[in-house]
């Protein structure tokens, strides 16, 4: 494997760590706190530490900026799924089918992923996804419609859902 590359991109929800390989983005997620532990975790998972590179992930910075400006509903980036296995991948692939500005319950995603009784496993997949924002796990909600935790930061999930609903609670076009 070629050496993974990383960069940090500012966003309205905090700094976003982007790590990419030649195959695509291997992880993209907002983070709080020092960068070192984030890079160490990714390096351990990949078995090689990522190196800084302002071009990591191609034009994902432009796409993120467009998304946060309400000008982009879908991302057009290659994803490197090497850190995602089994049902977790099926669940995250199903999450990608939830339309912009809409939500689905963990149970509904489980059905879409082919295991109707696996709502808890969908929750685990969403909680451990290496791909925040570009795989819209923020669109997955509890059966009662409440939003859930989103990695201990429900305010971030609410921000993303409100962003997609647009002014007045409507889906942005």
DOGULUM-917231 format. One record per residue: x, y, z of N, C-alpha, C, O in turn; residue in three letters; residue number from 0. Coordinates in Angstrom, 1 decimal. Each point is the difference from the previous one (the first is absolute). Example, Ala and Ser with C-alpha at 12.3 -4.5 7.8 and 13.67 -1.06 7.14 Angstrom:
<sites>
    nc1    nc2    nc3   cac1   cac2   cac3    cc1    cc2    cc3    oc1    oc2    oc3 res   n
   13.2   -5.7    7.8   -0.9    1.2    0.0    0.9    1.2    0.0    1.0    0.0    0.7 ALA   0
   -1.4    1.1   -1.4    0.9    1.1    0.0   -0.8    1.1    0.8    0.5    1.1    0.1 SER   1
</sites>
This chain:
<sites>
    nc1    nc2    nc3   cac1   cac2   cac3    cc1    cc2    cc3    oc1    oc2    oc3 res   n
    0.8   -1.2    0.0   -0.8    1.2    0.0    0.9    1.2    0.0    1.0    0.1    0.7 UNK   0
   -1.4    0.9   -1.5    0.7    1.3    0.0   -0.3    0.7    1.4   -0.9   -0.3    0.7 UNK   1
    1.8    1.2   -0.4   -0.2    0.7    1.3   -1.3    0.8   -0.1   -0.2    0.8   -0.9 UNK   2
   -0.6   -0.9    1.9   -1.2    0.8    0.1    0.4    1.5    0.3    1.0    0.3    0.6 UNK   3
   -1.8    0.6   -1.1    0.2    1.4    0.1   -1.1    0.7    0.8   -1.1   -0.5   -0.1 UNK   4
    1.4    1.6    0.8   -1.1    0.6    0.7    0.1    1.5   -0.1    1.0    0.6   -0.4 UNK   5
   -2.1    0.0    0.7   -0.1    1.5    0.1   -1.2    0.3    0.9   -0.9   -0.8    0.3 UNK   6
    0.9    2.0    0.2   -1.1    0.5    0.9   -0.7    1.1   -0.8    0.6    0.8   -0.7 UNK   7
   -1.9   -0.9    0.8   -0.9    1.1   -0.7   -0.9    0.6    1.0   -0.7   -0.7    0.7 UNK   8
    0.7    2.0   -0.6   -1.0    0.7    0.9   -1.4   -0.1   -0.5   -0.3   -0.1   -1.2 UNK   9
   -0.6    0.0    2.2   -1.4   -0.1   -0.4   -0.9    0.7    1.2    0.6    0.3    1.0 UNK  10
   -1.8   -0.1   -1.3   -0.9    0.6    1.1   -0.2   -0.9    1.2   -0.4    0.4    1.1 UNK  11
    0.8   -1.7   -1.2   -0.2   -1.0    1.1    1.4   -0.3    0.6    0.1   -1.0    0.7 UNK  12
    0.9    1.7   -1.1    1.4   -0.2    0.5    0.9   -0.5   -1.1   -0.4   -0.1   -1.1 UNK  13
    1.6   -0.2    1.5    1.0   -0.5   -0.9   -0.4   -1.4   -0.5   -0.4   -0.8    0.8 UNK  14
    0.7    0.6   -2.1   -0.3   -1.3   -0.5    1.3   -0.7   -0.5    0.8    0.6   -0.7 UNK  15
   -0.6   -1.8    1.2    1.2   -0.8   -0.4   -0.4   -0.8   -1.2   -0.9   -0.7    0.0 UNK  16
    1.7    0.9   -1.0   -0.1   -0.7   -1.3    1.2   -0.9   -0.2    1.1    0.6   -0.1 UNK  17
   -1.2   -1.9    0.0    1.1   -0.9   -0.3   -0.4   -0.7   -1.2   -1.1   -0.6   -0.1 UNK  18
    2.1    0.5   -0.9   -0.3   -0.6   -1.2    1.2   -0.9   -0.4    1.1    0.2    0.3 UNK  19
   -1.5   -1.2   -1.1    1.0   -0.9   -0.7   -0.2    0.2   -1.5   -0.8    0.8   -0.4 UNK  20
    1.6   -1.5   -0.4   -0.2    0.1   -1.4   -1.4   -0.5   -0.4   -0.5    0.4   -1.1 UNK  21
   -0.1   -1.2    1.9   -1.4   -0.6   -0.3   -1.1    1.0    0.3   -1.1   -0.1   -0.6 UNK  22
    1.4    1.0    1.5   -1.1    1.0    0.4    0.1    0.4    1.4    1.0   -0.3    0.7 UNK  23
   -2.0    1.0   -0.2    0.0    0.4    1.4   -0.2   -1.2    0.9   -1.0   -0.8   -0.2 UNK  24
    1.9    0.6    1.1   -0.1   -1.1    1.0   -0.7    0.4    1.3   -0.5   -0.8    0.7 UNK  25
    0.6    2.1   -0.4   -0.8    0.5    1.1   -0.1    1.5   -0.1    0.9    0.7   -0.5 UNK  26
   -2.1   -0.2    0.9   -0.3    1.4    0.0   -0.9    0.3    1.1   -1.2   -0.6    0.0 UNK  27
    1.6    1.3    1.0   -0.9    0.3    1.1    0.5    1.2    0.8    1.2    0.4    0.1 UNK  28
   -2.2    0.3    0.5    0.3    1.2    0.8    0.7   -0.5    1.3   -0.4   -1.1    0.4 UNK  29
    1.2    1.8    0.2    0.6   -0.4    1.2    0.2    1.2    0.9    0.1    1.2   -0.4 UNK  30
    0.0   -1.5    1.7    0.3    1.0    1.0    1.3   -0.5    0.8    0.3   -1.2    0.0 UNK  31
    0.4    2.2    0.5    1.2   -0.4    0.7    1.2    0.0   -0.9    0.0    0.4   -1.2 UNK  32
    1.1   -1.0    1.7    1.3    0.0   -0.7   -0.1   -0.9   -1.2   -0.7   -1.1    0.0 UNK  33
    1.5    1.4   -1.0    0.0   -0.8   -1.3    0.8   -1.3    0.2   -0.4   -1.0   -0.6 UNK  34
    1.4    1.0    1.5    0.9   -1.1    0.1   -0.7   -1.3    0.3    0.2   -1.0   -0.7 UNK  35
   -1.1    0.9    1.7   -0.7   -1.3    0.2   -0.9   -0.4   -1.1   -0.2   -1.2   -0.3 UNK  36
   -0.3    2.1   -0.5   -0.8   -0.3   -1.1    0.8   -0.7   -1.1   -0.3   -1.0   -0.5 UNK  37
    1.5    1.6    0.2    0.9   -0.6   -1.0    0.5   -1.3    0.5    0.2   -1.0   -0.8 UNK  38
    0.1    0.9    2.1    0.5   -1.3    0.5   -1.0   -1.1   -0.1    0.3   -1.1   -0.4 UNK  39
   -1.6    1.4    0.7   -1.1   -1.0   -0.2   -0.1   -0.5   -1.5   -0.1   -1.2   -0.2 UNK  40
    0.1    2.2   -0.7   -0.1   -0.4   -1.4    1.3   -0.7   -0.4   -0.1   -1.0   -0.8 UNK  41
    1.3    1.4    1.2    1.2   -0.7   -0.3    0.0   -1.4    0.4    0.4   -0.9   -0.7 UNK  42
   -0.9    0.6    1.9   -0.1   -1.3    0.6   -0.9   -0.9   -0.9    0.3   -1.1   -0.3 UNK  43
   -1.5    1.7    0.0   -1.0   -0.7   -0.8    0.6   -0.4   -1.4   -0.3   -1.1   -0.5 UNK  44
    1.0    2.0   -0.1    0.6   -0.2   -1.3    1.3   -0.7    0.0    0.5   -0.4   -1.0 UNK  45
    0.1    0.3    2.2    1.4   -0.6    0.1    1.1    0.9   -0.6    1.1   -0.6   -0.3 UNK  46
   -1.4    1.8    0.1    1.0    1.0   -0.6   -0.5    1.4    0.3   -1.2    0.3   -0.3 UNK  47
    2.0    0.5    0.9   -0.5    1.3    0.4   -0.2    0.9   -1.3    0.9    0.0   -0.9 UNK  48
   -1.9    0.8    0.9   -0.3    0.9   -1.1    1.0    1.2    0.1    0.4    0.4    1.0 UNK  49
   -0.1    0.1   -2.2    0.9    1.1   -0.1   -0.8    1.3   -0.5   -0.9   -0.2   -0.7 UNK  50
    1.3    1.4    1.1   -0.7    1.2   -0.4    0.1    0.2   -1.5    1.1   -0.2   -0.6 UNK  51
   -2.2    0.6    0.0    0.0    0.3   -1.4   -1.3    0.8   -0.3   -1.1   -0.4    0.2 UNK  52
    1.3    1.7   -0.6   -1.1    0.9   -0.3   -0.9   -0.4   -1.1   -1.1    0.6   -0.2 UNK  53
    1.4   -1.7   -0.5   -0.8   -0.5   -1.1   -0.7   -1.3    0.3   -0.7   -0.5   -0.8 UNK  54
    0.8    0.0    2.1   -0.6   -1.2    0.4   -1.5    0.0   -0.2   -0.7    1.0    0.4 UNK  55
    0.1   -1.9   -1.1   -1.4   -0.1   -0.2   -0.5    0.9   -1.2   -1.2    0.2   -0.2 UNK  56
    2.1    0.2   -0.7   -0.4    0.8   -1.2   -0.7    1.3    0.4    0.4    0.8    0.8 UNK  57
   -1.6   -0.6   -1.5   -0.7    1.2    0.2   -1.1   -0.1    1.1   -0.9    0.8    0.0 UNK  58
    1.1   -1.7    1.0   -1.0   -0.1    1.0   -0.1    1.3    0.8   -1.1    0.2    0.6 UNK  59
    2.1    0.6   -0.5   -0.1    1.2    0.8   -1.0    0.9   -0.7   -0.9    0.7    0.7 UNK  60
    0.9   -0.6   -2.0   -1.0    0.8   -0.8   -1.4   -0.5    0.2   -0.9    0.7    0.2 UNK  61
    0.8   -2.1   -0.2   -1.3   -0.6    0.1   -0.6    0.2    1.4   -1.2    0.2    0.2 UNK  62
    2.1   -0.3    0.8   -0.5    0.3    1.4   -0.4    1.4    0.1   -1.1    0.3    0.7 UNK  63
    1.8    0.7   -1.2   -0.4    1.4    0.1   -1.3    0.2   -0.7   -0.9    0.7    0.5 UNK  64
    0.7   -1.3   -1.7   -1.3    0.1   -0.7   -1.1   -0.6    0.8   -1.1    0.5    0.1 UNK  65
    1.3   -1.7    0.6   -1.0   -0.6    0.8   -0.4    0.9    1.2   -1.2    0.3    0.2 UNK  66
    2.2    0.3    0.5   -0.3    0.8    1.1   -0.6    1.4   -0.4   -0.7    0.6    0.8 UNK  67
    0.9   -0.2   -2.1   -0.7    1.2   -0.5   -1.4   -0.3   -0.5   -0.7    0.9   -0.5 UNK  68
    0.3   -2.2    0.5   -1.4   -0.4   -0.4    0.0   -0.1   -1.5   -1.1    0.0   -0.6 UNK  69
    2.2   -0.2   -0.1    0.1    0.0   -1.5    0.2   -1.4   -0.5    0.1   -0.2   -1.2 UNK  70
    0.1   -0.8    2.1    0.4   -1.4   -0.4   -0.9   -1.0    0.8    0.0    0.1    1.2 UNK  71
   -0.6   -1.0   -1.9   -0.8   -1.0    0.7    0.6   -1.4    0.1   -0.3   -0.8    0.8 UNK  72
    1.3    0.6   -1.7    0.7   -1.3   -0.1    1.4    0.2   -0.2    0.5    1.0   -0.6 UNK  73
    0.3   -1.9    1.1    1.5    0.1   -0.2    0.4   -1.0   -1.2   -0.5   -1.1   -0.1 UNK  74
    1.4    1.6   -0.6    0.6   -0.8   -1.1    1.5   -0.2    0.2    0.8    0.6   -0.6 UNK  75
   -0.6   -1.6    1.5    1.4   -0.3    0.4    0.1   -1.6    0.1   -1.0   -0.7    0.4 UNK  76
    2.1    0.2   -0.7    0.3   -1.4    0.2    0.3   -0.3    1.4    0.7    0.8    0.7 UNK  77
   -1.3   -1.8   -0.2    0.2   -0.5    1.4    0.8   -1.2    0.0   -0.2   -0.9   -0.8 UNK  78
    1.1    0.8    1.7    0.9   -1.2    0.2   -0.6   -0.7    1.3    0.1    0.5    1.1 UNK  79
   -0.8   -1.6   -1.4   -0.8   -0.7    1.1    0.9   -1.0    0.8   -0.6   -0.8    0.7 UNK  80
    1.9    0.9   -0.8    0.8   -1.1    0.7   -0.2   -0.1    1.5    0.4   -1.0    0.5 UNK  81
   -0.9    2.0    0.1   -0.2    0.0    1.5   -1.4   -0.4    0.4   -0.4    0.0    1.1 UNK  82
   -0.4   -0.4   -2.1   -1.4   -0.3    0.2   -0.3   -1.4   -0.5    0.4   -0.3   -1.1 UNK  83
   -1.0   -0.6    1.9   -0.2   -1.4   -0.3   -1.4   -0.5    0.3   -0.7    0.6    0.8 UNK  84
    0.3   -1.6   -1.5   -1.2   -0.7    0.3   -1.3    0.8   -0.1   -0.1    0.9   -0.8 UNK  85
   -0.7   -1.1    1.8   -1.3    0.7    0.1    0.2    1.5    0.1   -0.9    0.8   -0.4 UNK  86
    1.9   -0.4    1.1    0.3    1.4    0.1    0.0    0.7   -1.4   -0.5    1.1   -0.1 UNK  87
    1.2   -1.7   -0.8    0.0    0.6   -1.3   -1.3    0.0   -0.7   -0.4    1.0   -0.6 UNK  88
   -0.4   -2.1    0.8   -1.3   -0.1   -0.6   -0.9    1.1    0.6   -0.8    0.7   -0.7 UNK  89
    0.9   -0.5    2.0   -0.8    1.1    0.6    0.4    1.4   -0.5   -0.9    0.8   -0.3 UNK  90
    2.2   -0.6    0.2    0.5    1.3   -0.4   -0.4    0.3   -1.5   -0.3    1.1   -0.4 UNK  91
    0.4   -2.2   -0.4   -0.5    0.2   -1.4   -1.5    0.3   -0.1   -0.4    0.8   -0.8 UNK  92
   -0.4   -1.4    1.7   -1.4    0.3    0.1   -0.2    1.5    0.4   -0.9    0.6   -0.5 UNK  93
    1.7   -0.2    1.5   -0.1    1.4    0.5    0.2    1.0   -1.2   -0.6    1.0   -0.1 UNK  94
    1.5   -1.4   -0.8    0.3    0.9   -1.2   -1.3    0.2   -0.8    0.0    1.0   -0.8 UNK  95
   -1.0   -1.9    0.9   -1.2    0.2   -0.8   -1.1    0.8    0.6   -1.0    0.3   -0.6 UNK  96
    1.3    0.2    1.8   -1.0    0.9    0.7    0.1    1.4   -0.7    1.1    0.6    0.0 UNK  97
   -2.2   -0.1   -0.6    0.1    1.2   -0.7    0.4    1.2    0.8   -0.3    0.1    1.2 UNK  98
    1.0    0.9   -1.8    0.3    1.2    0.7   -1.2    0.7    0.6   -1.1    0.0   -0.7 UNK  99
    1.2    0.4    1.9   -1.1    0.7    0.7   -1.0   -0.9    0.6   -1.0    0.4    0.6 UNK 100
    1.2   -1.8   -0.7   -1.0   -0.9    0.5    0.8   -0.8    1.1    1.2    0.0    0.1 UNK 101
   -2.0   -0.8    0.7    0.5   -0.9    1.0   -0.6   -1.4   -0.2   -1.0   -0.1   -0.6 UNK 102
    1.7   -0.8    1.2   -0.5   -1.4    0.1    0.4   -0.5    1.4    1.0    0.4    0.6 UNK 103
   -1.8   -1.3   -0.1    0.2   -0.6    1.3    1.1   -1.1   -0.1    0.3   -0.5   -1.1 UNK 104
    0.3    0.2    2.2    1.0   -1.1    0.0   -0.7   -1.3   -0.5    0.7   -0.8   -0.8 UNK 105
   -1.9    0.5    1.2   -0.7   -1.1   -0.5   -0.2    0.0   -1.5    0.1   -1.0   -0.7 UNK 106
   -0.5    2.1    0.1   -0.2    0.2   -1.4    1.3   -0.3   -0.8    0.0   -0.6   -1.0 UNK 107
    1.1    1.1    1.6    1.3   -0.2   -0.7    0.4   -1.5    0.1    0.5   -0.5   -0.9 UNK 108
   -0.8   -0.1    2.0    0.2   -1.5    0.2   -0.7   -0.8   -1.1    0.6   -0.9   -0.6 UNK 109
   -1.9    1.3    0.3   -0.7   -0.7   -1.1    0.7    0.3   -1.3    0.1   -0.9   -0.8 UNK 110
    0.2    2.1    0.5    0.7    0.4   -1.2    1.3   -0.8   -0.2    0.5   -0.3   -1.1 UNK 111
    0.2    0.0    2.2    1.3   -0.7    0.0   -0.2   -1.5    0.0    1.0   -0.7   -0.1 UNK 112
   -2.2    0.2    0.1   -0.3   -1.4   -0.1   -0.1   -0.8    1.3    0.0   -1.2   -0.1 UNK 113
    0.0    1.9    1.2   -0.2   -0.7    1.3   -0.9    0.8    0.9    0.3    0.8    0.8 UNK 114
   -1.6   -1.2   -1.0   -1.1    0.8    0.6    0.1    0.1    1.5   -0.5    1.0    0.6 UNK 115
    1.1   -1.9    0.1    0.1    0.0    1.4    1.3    0.5    0.6    0.3   -0.2    1.1 UNK 116
    0.4    0.9   -2.0    1.4    0.5    0.4    0.1    1.5    0.3    1.0    0.6   -0.4 UNK 117
   -2.1    0.0    0.9    0.0    1.4    0.3    1.2    0.4    0.9    0.6    1.1   -0.2 UNK 118
   -0.3   -1.9    1.2    1.1    0.4    0.9    1.3   -0.1   -0.8    0.9    0.8    0.3 UNK 119
   -0.7   -1.8   -1.2    1.2    0.0   -0.7    0.1    1.2   -1.0    1.1    0.4   -0.2 UNK 120
   -2.2    0.1   -0.2    0.0    1.2   -0.8    0.5    1.2    0.8    0.8    0.8   -0.4 UNK 121
   -1.2   -0.8    1.7    0.4    1.1    0.9    1.5   -0.1    0.2    0.7    1.0    0.1 UNK 122
   -0.2   -2.2    0.1    1.5   -0.2    0.1    0.7    0.4   -1.2    1.1    0.7    0.1 UNK 123
   -1.6   -1.0   -1.3    0.6    0.4   -1.3    0.1    1.5   -0.1    1.0    0.5   -0.4 UNK 124
   -2.1    0.2    0.8    0.0    1.4   -0.1    0.9    0.6    1.0    0.7    1.0   -0.3 UNK 125
   -0.6   -1.6    1.5    0.9    0.6    1.1    1.4   -0.2   -0.3    0.9    0.7    0.4 UNK 126
   -0.5   -1.7   -1.2    1.4   -0.4   -0.3    0.4    0.3   -1.4    1.1   -0.3   -0.4 UNK 127
   -2.0    1.0   -0.4    0.4    0.2   -1.4    1.3    0.9   -0.1    0.2    0.9    0.8 UNK 128
    0.6   -1.3   -1.8    1.2    0.9   -0.2   -0.4    1.2   -0.9    0.8    0.9   -0.2 UNK 129
   -2.0   -0.9   -0.3   -0.5    1.0   -1.0   -1.1    0.8    0.5   -1.2   -0.3   -0.2 UNK 130
    1.4    1.4    0.9   -1.0    0.9    0.4   -0.3    0.9   -1.1    0.8    0.3   -0.9 UNK 131
   -2.0    0.3    0.8   -0.4    1.0   -0.9   -0.2   -0.6   -1.4   -1.1    0.0   -0.6 UNK 132
    2.2   -0.6    0.0   -0.1   -0.5   -1.4   -0.8   -1.3    0.0   -0.6   -0.3   -1.1 UNK 133
    0.6   -0.5    2.1   -1.0   -1.0    0.3   -0.9    0.5    1.1    0.4    0.1    1.1 UNK 134
   -1.6    0.3   -1.5   -0.8    0.9    0.9   -0.7   -0.7    1.2   -1.2   -0.1    0.1 UNK 135
    2.1   -0.4    0.8   -0.6   -0.7    1.2   -0.8    0.9    0.9   -0.8   -0.4    0.8 UNK 136
    1.0    1.7   -1.0   -0.9    1.0    0.7   -1.4   -0.1   -0.4   -0.9    0.5    0.7 UNK 137
    0.6   -1.1   -1.8   -1.4   -0.2   -0.5   -0.7   -1.2    0.7   -1.2   -0.2   -0.3 UNK 138
    1.9   -0.5    1.1   -0.6   -1.2    0.7   -0.4    0.4    1.4    0.7    0.5    0.7 UNK 139
   -2.0   -0.7   -0.4   -0.6    0.4    1.2   -0.7   -1.2    0.7   -0.1   -1.1   -0.6 UNK 140
   -0.2    1.3    1.9   -0.7   -1.0    0.7   -1.5   -0.2   -0.5   -0.5    0.9   -0.7 UNK 141
    0.0   -2.0    1.0   -1.4   -0.3   -0.5   -1.0    1.0    0.5   -1.0    0.2   -0.8 UNK 142
    1.2    0.4    1.9   -1.0    1.1    0.5    0.3    1.3   -0.7   -0.7    1.0    0.4 UNK 143
    1.7   -0.9   -1.2    0.3    1.3   -0.7    1.0    0.8    0.7    0.5    1.0   -0.6 UNK 144
   -0.1   -1.3    1.8    1.1    0.7    0.7    1.3   -0.2   -0.7    0.2   -1.1   -0.6 UNK 145
    0.7    2.0    0.7    1.2   -0.1   -0.8    1.1   -0.9    0.5    0.8   -0.5   -0.7 UNK 146
   -0.7    0.3    2.0    1.1   -0.8    0.6    1.2    0.8    0.3    0.0    1.2    0.0 UNK 147
    1.1   -1.9    0.2    1.2    0.6    0.5    1.0    0.6   -1.0    0.5    1.1    0.2 UNK 148
   -0.3   -1.8   -1.3    1.0    0.4   -1.0    1.4    0.2    0.6    0.6    1.1    0.0 UNK 149
   -0.1   -2.2    0.5    1.4    0.0    0.6    0.1    0.9    1.2    1.0    0.6    0.3 UNK 150
   -2.1   -0.4    0.5    0.0    0.8    1.2   -0.2    1.5   -0.4    0.1    0.8    0.9 UNK 151
   -0.4   -0.5   -2.1   -0.2    1.4   -0.4   -1.3    0.2   -0.8    0.0    0.2   -1.2 UNK 152
   -1.1   -0.4    1.9   -1.3    0.1   -0.7   -0.2    1.4   -0.7   -0.7    0.1   -0.9 UNK 153
    1.4    0.9    1.5   -0.1    1.4   -0.6    0.5    0.0   -1.5   -0.4    0.8   -0.8 UNK 154
    1.4   -1.6    0.6    0.6   -0.1   -1.4   -1.0   -0.7   -0.9   -0.2    0.5   -1.1 UNK 155
   -0.4   -1.6    1.6   -1.0   -0.7   -0.8   -1.2    1.0   -0.3   -0.5    0.0   -1.2 UNK 156
    0.1    0.7    2.2   -1.1    0.9   -0.2    0.4    1.1   -1.0   -0.8    0.4   -0.9 UNK 157
    2.0    0.1    1.0    0.5    1.0   -1.0   -0.1   -0.5   -1.4   -0.5    0.7   -0.9 UNK 158
    1.0   -1.9    0.7    0.0   -0.6   -1.4   -1.4   -0.3   -0.5   -0.3    0.3   -1.2 UNK 159
   -0.6   -0.7    2.1   -1.4   -0.2   -0.5   -0.7    1.3   -0.3   -0.7    0.1   -1.0 UNK 160
    0.9    0.9    1.8   -0.5    1.3   -0.2    0.5    0.6   -1.3   -0.7    0.6   -0.8 UNK 161
    2.0   -0.8    0.6    0.7    0.5   -1.3   -0.7   -0.6   -1.2   -0.3    0.7   -0.9 UNK 162
    0.0   -2.0    1.0   -0.6   -0.6   -1.2   -1.5    0.3   -0.1   -0.5    0.0   -1.1 UNK 163
   -0.2    0.4    2.1   -1.4    0.4    0.0   -0.1    1.4   -0.6   -1.0    0.3   -0.6 UNK 164
    2.1    0.5    0.7    0.0    1.3   -0.6   -0.9    1.0    0.9   -0.6   -0.4    1.0 UNK 165
    0.5    1.6   -1.5   -0.8    1.0    0.7   -1.4   -0.4    0.1   -0.6   -0.5   -0.9 UNK 166
    0.0    0.7    2.1   -1.4   -0.3    0.2   -0.2   -1.5    0.1   -1.2   -0.5    0.0 UNK 167
    2.2   -0.3    0.2   -0.2   -1.4    0.2   -0.2   -0.8   -1.3   -0.3   -1.2    0.1 UNK 168
    0.5    1.8   -1.2   -0.2   -0.7   -1.3    1.3   -0.5   -0.5    1.1    0.5    0.4 UNK 169
   -1.2   -1.5   -1.2    1.2   -0.6   -0.6    0.6    1.0   -0.9   -0.6    0.5   -0.9 UNK 170
    1.9   -0.3    1.0    0.7    0.9   -0.9    0.1   -0.6   -1.4    0.1   -1.2   -0.1 UNK 171
   -0.2    2.1   -0.9    0.0   -0.6   -1.3    1.4    0.1   -0.6    0.2   -0.4   -1.2 UNK 172
</sites>
